[in-house]
Amino acid sequence: MPLQDDTKKQLSNALKARKVLEDTYEAQFKILAQFVARLSLACKGVDVELDNRLAKLRTELNRGTDLEKLLPFIEGTSETLKQFEAKHQTDVQKVQQGLTDAGKLLQKQKGLPDQLRRDLRDLLTKVETPSATVHAFLPHINNLTELYQQALQAKQQLTGDNADDDRYSHTCRKISIELTNLLSELAFADDCATEMDKIRVSLLGNLTIDVLLEACLKTISIIITSINQERQSAEHFLLKLNDALSSVQQAVVSSLNTSSELQEKMLVLNQQIEQQITHLGAASQRATSLEQLKALVSDKLSAIANSMRAKDKLEQQDRQSLLSTLDSMEARLNELEADALTFKKRISDQNFRSLQDALTGIANRAAFDERYQLEIKRAQRYNKPLCVALADIDHFKSINDNYGHSAGDKTLQVIAKALKLHLRETDFIARYGGEEFIILFPESELSEVEAPLNMLREKIRKIPFKFKNVSVPITISFGATQFSSNDTSRSAFDRADEALYEAKKSGRDKVILKPAK
Ligand SMILES: Nc1nc2c(ncn2[C@@H]2O[C@H](COP(=O)(O)OP(=O)(O)OP(=O)(O)O)[C@@H](O)[C@H]2O)c(=O)[nH]1
């Protein structure tokens, strides 16, 4: 083989080998560039400056920039990495410390479940182990967050959640309604009435359990004071009555004694008179001369006249003592009568002030008037709606006329009971008079009372009344309105009355609502 050929071949081989080397280098550079690019992406987000440098490195590597040209840039990045490393170490320590602090803080909380405490202790032991990266702490952070969540749930159950708050305010409201109802049903003397008003006003305010407790205690104390006053005055009256009766008894006994003494004296006198007359008769038989007879008669007559005068005097004494006894008895009786009158008036005042309707047992008109004012004040103060409805039994007169007044009374009782039964506890019903009832719906808009009123109307219609074995359907009409800011108690009432009139006019067994203009 000639030398030229050989050299050519060697050159060609060398070229091929170089090509293979270059390809291998290029492939390896590509792999390295990809790896560096991936690594830089994995580090992304740790540090802004590092992110920027690595992004630039990725671009250069993708472009296939010479390693030589990249060297200064790589050096700069290494420096940044070093700084980052130092910062990373402090970050790791900070995270470890932060986790330990948060865990210990949770440990100090009272009322944690036992299992949670154990888990927390384990976690804190794990957190104590040193770690090279923040990432190593991630599961612990996760764990601690879960423990915090559990602790919060446990605490909520322990201290009571919102439902408890609702229950609390619901109970307060219920007690306040009960107390307001009780106060409306009680009647008190003037000094206690002022106190009662104060309690009512306090119930309009912020309803905390303290306010309610104080109101309850004050009410109890006022009731006890009133009962004591009432008992004392009753005792006083009975003592006076007793005194009066014993002095009357004494007077009767002494007048009887005087009478019997006088009667004995009178008897003696009568006997004397009779004796004198008998004596006169016998002596006149024996008289022999007119002169003798005259003297005898004159003697005897003056003796008889004396006896008669004595008798008259005794009789007068008797009459006198009887009269004085009667006088003193009359005076005593007058006194007693005056006491009884005062007492009777107190009782009738109580009845008058009593706020319950005697026939139906529900609140009466006086109670309504009082409650109406109270609810108006409450509505105005809290800017809450208040509705008032009048109800009137239809053709009630015909029940009285056809089946008698006691059937009418029974009907009123049954209807009152049904109305009260089907109303909410917070609503207020009273017998306004005759066959008319009145209802207050606190905290209700007019649109909200239509359904309950219709429900009441239906309930009444379905009551199976039977008189003299005849089924008698009874219906009721309603007129309702809402109290407005321009209203007085009277104007709202009148509007409800107008609505009731319309209900009657338009065929009865109806609910008519009349809003304020
Ligand atoms: N039994 C009884 N009747 C009463 C009582 N109070 C009022 N009334 C009677 O109720 C009746 C009312 O009659 P009206 O006002 O004419 O009305 P109504 O017959 O109900 O007819 P409308 O209201 O027009 O449907 C009268 O007959 C009263 O005497 C009561 O306490 N007991």
The ligand as a Gaussian input file, in Angstrom:
#p B3LYP/6-31G(d) Opt

LIG

0 1
 N     -123.361000      34.284000      77.045000
 C     -122.730000      35.456000      76.996000
 N     -123.077000      36.338000      76.049000
 C     -122.405000      37.516000      75.997000
 C     -121.394000      37.820000      76.922000
 N     -120.928000      39.042000      76.606000
 C     -121.622000      39.501000      75.527000
 N     -122.530000      38.568000      75.154000
 C     -123.507000      38.608000      74.063000
 O     -122.850000      38.649000      72.806000
 C     -123.806000      39.101000      71.848000
 C     -123.120000      39.989000      70.853000
 O     -124.028000      40.196000      69.821000
 P     -123.804000      41.233000      68.643000
 O     -122.861000      42.302000      69.076000
 O     -125.139000      41.647000      68.145000
 O     -123.084000      40.445000      67.535000
 P     -123.209000      38.967000      66.965000
 O     -124.507000      38.334000      67.226000
 O     -122.032000      38.222000      67.471000
 O     -123.099000      39.216000      65.439000
 P     -121.849000      39.662000      64.591000
 O     -120.769000      40.096000      65.528000
 O     -122.329000      40.779000      63.759000
 O     -121.452000      38.451000      63.827000
 C     -124.894000      39.824000      72.634000
 O     -126.058000      39.024000      72.586000
 C     -124.342000      39.837000      74.066000
 O     -125.371000      39.721000      75.029000
 C     -121.066000      36.861000      77.934000
 O     -120.194000      37.034000      78.782000
 N     -121.765000      35.692000      77.920000

